[in-house]
Amino acid sequence: MREFRPENPPHIPDYTLLRPIGRGAYGEVWLARNVMGTLRAIKIIWRAQFDSERPFERELAGIQKYEPVSRTSGGLVHVLHVGRNDPEGYFFYVMELADSVEAFSSAIEKYKPRTLRSDLQRTGALPVSSTFRVAFDVVSGLAQLHRRGLVHRDVKPGNIIYVNDRAKLADIGLVSAGGEGRTFVGTEGYIPPEGPGTPAADLYALGMVLYEASTGFPPERFPDIPPGWVTSEKGDDSFELHEVVLKACEGQRERRYRDADEMQADLALLQSGQSVRQMRALKMRYVRLRASVAAGAILLVLSLLALFMVHYRARVAAESEARETDLRRQAQDALRRTGAAERDARRQLYNALLEQALATVRSSEVGQRVRALEAIQRAATLANTAELRGAALAALALPDLRLERELPLPQETTASAVSPDFGSVAICRGAAPVEIWSLPSGNVLRELAPSTNTSAYSVWWSADSRFVAIKRDRPKDNALFEVWNVTTGQQTLLHTNLDSDGIAFHPRLPRILASA
């Protein structure tokens, strides 16, 4: 890659570029305003920055894979539009804008994006509640990326922004498919021993981010903790979150979280008021108990054999039988206690997941159905209750709309109509040719040249989306009606003796009814 700075900013349709607000290894971020006056962030990546076409195309492919995933999680910065200009040699993508560092300033020239790094520089270590919110938001975003086979590859405080006071993963230039992400990229201190480019590496980096946010220490001081935690009344909360950090940043990969869902489950457990440390202590006690029971059984067999060899058969048999019975009873009691502890842990996890699902349902936000059903599905593996089924029915009733794309109409549009099959839209712009646009792509499919130099102000589609009728204004005469075959671009009917808006296509036959 090589340094490239254009003399003038490029032209982005429907946006005014105000000033640069960030620059990374793969492009430049601009503060921009759209035609509605809304401020956005636009990142521009120039072909001239790269030594060859392949890395440029790979970056564009990564954004194309990320764009549909970005709006499925509140923990990911939303990509609202992706565009490409081959003649000028660049592509760009429009993102939601981060909050300003100066929360009460509306001056554009003072705007600086608020990131987790800027918060840490301003206030030092965050409160436990704030660090927990960052953890829950970002791990949910990573979970969505990993489910789609994508990895972020550069999780760090500077790449976590705040939008409406909610933490989101940003700087998506390094996002790639898992199999494509093994190039050694990332930031020192947030890269695991085995290297970057995997979901496990993303979780390790998030653990280091949470360590830095909760302690105020840089990654190289891990796993040191502030001395004040030991004496503070809120130290227990800090130690509980630190348990999550320790597991996320284990040196041995197999001892870390298996996936983002497992880490999210521990965070949900903390959110419900339960203790991660007690849960892990119970599991360790159970493992040690099983080992001690096995060792006791072996020791018992060896003792019986030794006593048998020194001719104390009768007495040894009686004593060994009594000892074995007592050990068996102790082992059974211990196993029962361990089983009860495990059932209690499963019940606590179930309650946490159910509460998470109910909270999501109660929010009644559009797009929350999937998040609620994911929590319900995980809870269903632990228990199947009437309350859980009720939560599932409530989640299914939530709206789950998603904006697929925006299709801005020209300002001079005098009439428009969408075809019944939602495949096309007819755009009338005065006396100009009527344009047929593709809804999926936004491209112009066909232009229908007018019969006269008069304005078109009404348009109708046939039920099969093959024909379109256009009414043109003739002030000194009756209105002029045209009927066009959209597939062939041929005019099939021209009528000048109509003075009413009454016109209708037959729902099945190639016939049209109009009132004169």
N, C-alpha and C positions, 0 to 999 in steps of 0.2 A: 504494500500500500504506500502511496506517496501523498505529500501535502498538496492541497489544491484549494484555492480561495477565489471564487468568481468575483469580477469587478462589481457586478450589480446583482441583487437578489432576483431569482426567477419569478415568473408570473404564475401564480396559482389561481386557477379559476375560482371566482366567488370569494376570494380571501385577499385581504390586504396585509402584507408582511410589515410589522411595526419595527421590530429590532431583534437581534440574536439574544437568546437567553441561556444558551448552553452549547457546548461543543464536545464531541467525543471522538474516539478513534474512527468511527464509521459514519459521521455526518454532523450536521449542524442543526440546532433546534431554534426555531423562531417563534416569537410571540406574534400572533396573527388575530385579525378580527374578520368574521364572516359577514355576509350581506345583512344578516339579522342583528349585527352588532355584538354577537357573542364572541368572547375571547377564547381562543384555542391555542394549542401548541402544535407546530408543524415541524417535522424532521425531514430534512432534504439530504439525500445521499447521491453524490455525483459519481458518474462512471469514471471521470478522470482521476478520482482518488485511488483507483485500483490499477494494478499493473496488467491485469487481464480481465476478460469478460466473465470468466467463471466465478470468481468470488463476488462480483457485483450481482450476478444472477442468483447466487446462493443467498445473499442477503435479502434480495427481493422475495425469494421463495420462502425464507423464514418468516417474513412479515405476512405473506399470504396465508401461511399455515396458522399464524398466531391470531390474525384478525377475527375469524369466526369464534375462536375460543375466548378472546379478551372480554366479551360482554356476557360470559356465562358465570363470572365470579366477581364479587365486589373487591377481591384482593388483587385484581389485575387492572392496570391502566387500560381504559377502553380505546380501541382504535376505531375511529368513526368513518374514515375514508382512506383509500389507497389509490394513488394515481401515478402515471408514468409518462414521461415526455422523452421519447427516443431521439427526436431531432436535437433537443437541447442537451441530452445526455444525463438525465437524472430521473429518479423516482422519489416520491414523497408519501408521507402518511400523516393524517390529521388525528390528534389525540385530545382527550379532555385535558384541561389545564389544571396544574397543581395549584393549591392554595398559595397565597403570598406569605413570605416570611413575616412581613409587617401586616398583621391581620386587619388593622383598621385603616390601611392606606389604600386608596383607589387610584393613585397616580401610576400611570403605565411606566414612566421612566424609573420609578422606584421598585417596580416588581422584581422579586427574586423568588424562584420556586421553593416552597417549603419541603424539605426532605428530613428524614430521620437524622442524617448527618448534621443538618443545620440546627435541629432541636438539641442534639447532644452538644454541639459547640456552644449553644446559647445557655443551656441549663445544666449540663452535665448529665449524670445518670437520671433516667426517668423513674417516676413512681411505678410500683409493681403493677397497679391497675392499667397504666398507660402501656407498659411493656407487654402486658398480657393481651391488650387489644391489638397491638402491632402483630404479636405472634399469631393470634387467631385469624386476623385478616390475611396475612401473608401466606400462612400454611394452607388456607383454603384456596388461594390463588395457585400455589404450587401443586396442590392436589388436582386441580382442573387441568393444568399443563401436563402433568405426568400421566393422567388418564388418557390424554390424546397423543401420547408418545412424544411429547416435547419436553425440553429441558431449558432452564433460563441461562445457566452457566456463569452468571455474575451477580449473585445475591450479595448485597452489601448495603450499609446505611445510606450511601449516596444515591443508590438506585431504588430507594423506597420513598415515594412521595406521599403527600397527603392531599386528598381530594374531598372537600366537604368534611374535613377532620377525620377522614378514614384512610388508613395506611394501604398503599397499593404498590405492587411491583412495577417498576418502570424500566427505562433504558433497555428496550427489547431487541436491540440490534444483534445480540448474540444468541437469541432464541433459535433453537434448531431441533431437528428430530434426534432422538437418543443415539441412533447409529451414526449421526453426522457430527456429533458434538465432542469428539475425542481430541480435537485440536487443543493444544495447551493454552487456554485463554482463561481470564478471570483476574482476581485481585489477590495479591499475597496476603496471607493471614486468614483468608476465607476459603482456601483450597485444601481439601482433605489429603492425607498421605498418599492415597492411590491416584490422585489427580482429578481434574474436573470432567464435566461432560456427561454426568449420570444423574438420575433422580437422587441417589444417595448423596452425591456431592452437593446438590442444591440444599438438601436438608442439613448437611454439615455446615454449609455457609450460613443458613438461617440460624442455626444454633449459635454460631459465633456472633451474629448480629444481635441476638437476644442477650448474649453474655455482655457485649459492649454496652447495650442499652440499659441493662439492669445494674451493672456494676460501675459503669463509666470508665472501665479499664480497656486498653487496646487488646486485640486478640493475642499478642505475644505474652500477656500475663495470665492467660488461661491455665489452670482453673482457680486462680487466686480470687478471694472475695473480700469486700470491704470489712474492716474490723467492726464497724458499727452494726453489722447484721447480728452479731452475737448478743449485743446488749439492747438492740432496738425491740420495742413491743411488736413491730411489724416484721421482725426478722423471720418468723415462721413462713409468712407469705413469700418472702424473698427466697428462702431455702426451698420451698415447694417448686417455684418456677425454676430454680437452679437445678433441681433434679431433672427437669425436662432438658435443660441446656446440656447437662453432663452426658445424658444418653445420646443426644443429637450429635455431640462432638467426641464420642468415644474414638480412641485411636484405632481399634480393631473394627473394621467395617461390619462384621457379623454381629457385633454387640450393639450397634446403633438401631435406630428405628428402621423397620423393614420398608415402610412407605409413609407418605404424608398422612394417610388415614390413621395410622397408628399414633403418630405424633398428635394429630388432631383429637384423637380419643383421650389422650392424657390431658390435653388442654381443656377438653370438655369436662373431664373429671374434676379438674381444679375449679372450673367455672361453677360446678354444682356444689362447691364447698367441701369436696372430699380431699384426701391426702394421697398424693402420688408416692411419697416416701413410705407411708404405712403399707400401701399396696405392694410395693416392691419388697419390703421387709417380710411380709407374709409369704410371698413367693419364694424368697431365699430360705425362710424357715422351713417351708414345705420340702424344698430340695434337700436341705441338710437332714431333715427328719427321715426322709426315705433312705438316705445314705447310712444314717446311724442304725436304722432298723436292719438293713442288710448286713452291716458290720456286726451287729449283735447276734444275728442268726449264725454267722460263720463262727464267731467266738464260742457260741454255745455248742456247736457241733464238735469243735476242737476240744473243748473242756470234757465233754462226754466221752470222747475217744480216749483222752488221757486218763480219766478216772477208771474207764473200763480196763485199761492196761495195768493198773496197779491193784486190781482185784477188789474194787469197791462197788461191784455191780449193783447190788441191791440198794445200798444207801444212795449211791450216785444216781441210780435210776429214779428214785423217789424225789431226790433233791432237784435233779435236772427237770423232771416233769413239772414240779411246782414252779421252778424258775422260768421254764418255758411258758407256762400258763400266765405267770405274772407279766413276762415280757410281751406276750401276745396281747394281753389286756391293755398294757401301756401303749403298745403300737396301735391297737385299734382305737383307743381313746385319742391318741395323737392324730391319727388319720381322720377321725371324725371331726376333731377341732380344725384340722387343716381344710377338710372338705367344707365345713361351715364357713370358714374364712373365705374360701374361694367362691362359694355361693354368694356370700355377702358382697364380695368385690364385683361379681357379675351383676348383682342386683343394683349396686351403686352405679356401675357403668350404664346399665339399662335405663335407670332413672335419669342419668345425665343426658343420654341421647334422646329420651322421650321429652325431657324439658327443652332441649335444643329444638326439637321438631315443633313442639307446641309454641315456643317463642317465635319461630319462623312463621308458623301459620297465623299467629295473632298479629304479626306485622302487616299481613294482607297486602304486601307489596307485589307488584307485577314481576314475575320471573322468579318468585321464591318457592314455587311448587317443587322444583327439582331438588333444591337444597333440603327442603323438609322431607321429601321422600327418601333421599339418601340417608338421612339420620334414622328414619323409620325403618328402612331396610336393614341397617346395621343393628338396630335395637331388636328387630324380629328374630335375629339369629340367637338372641339371648333369652327372649321370652315372647309369648304370644298372648296378649291380654286384650280385653274389650276396650280398655283405654287406648291402647296402641292402634287398634283397628279404627277407633273413632278419630284418632289423629290422622290416620291415613286417609279416611274419607274427607276430612276437612282439608287436607293438603291437596287432594285431587280436585277439590272445588275451587282452589285458587286459580286466578288467571295466570297464564304462562306465555304472555305475548312477548315477542322479541322484534325489534326493528331490524329488518333484513337490509334495507338500503333506503336512501333518500333520493328522490328524483325531482330536483328543482325545475320548475317550469320557467320559460323565458318571461321577462317582465311585460313584453308586448302581446302576450297570449290573450286572444279574444274569446276562445272557447276550447274546451278539451273534454274528452270522454275516454274511459277505459273499456277495452273489449271485454265481453262476457267471460272469456277464458283467462282473463288477467295476463295475457301474453303481450298485449300492445296497448298503446295510448295514442289517440289522434290529437294533434296540437294544431289549432288554428291561430294564425297571427295576421289578422287583417287581410289584405289582398295578397299576401305572400302564399306560396304553395303550402298546402296542408301537409304536415309531416307526420309520418307513422313511426313512433319510437318503440323499441323493444323494452319492455319493463324489466326483464332479467338483467340486461346488459346496459341499458340506457343509450344504445346506439340508434341512429336514424335508419330505419329499414327501407323507407320509400317516401318520395315526395309526389304529391298529386297536384299537378299544375292547374290553376283556376281557368274556367272558361271565359271569364270577364275580369276586368280590373275592379272588382268589388270586394268588400270585406265579408269574410265568413264569420258568422256569430252564433251558429248552432250546429251540432254534430250528433248523429245517432249511429249505433252499431247494429248489425243483424245478429240474430241469436247464435249463429254458428261462427261469428267473428270473421266472416269472409267479405262482407260488404259494409260500406260506410256511406251514410247520407249526409250531405252538407248543405246548409241553407245560407245563401248570400244575400246581402242587403242591396236592394235596388230602390232608392228613394222615390223615383218618378214612375215606378212601375210595380207590378207584383213581384214578390220574392222569387229568387231563382234557386231551384233545387237541383243538386247533382248527386248521382249515385255512382260509386266507384267500386270496382273489384280490387280489394287490397292485395290479393295474391298476384294478380297480373299487372296491376297499375292502370287498367283500362277503365274509361268512363262508360257505364252501361245505361245511364239515363240522364236526360237533361230536360227540365220542365220549368216553364216561365209563367204559368198561369195560376200559381198558388199564392194565397195571401194569408195563410194561417200557419201556425206552428204544429198543426195536427198531422203527424206522420208516424207510421208504425210498420215494422217488418213482421212478416208472418213467422211464427216460432219454428216452423219446420220446412215450409215450402219457399222457393225463391220468388216471393211476391212481396209487394209493398203497398200500403194503403195510405193515401193522403187526402186531406179535405181541401177543397178549392173555395 
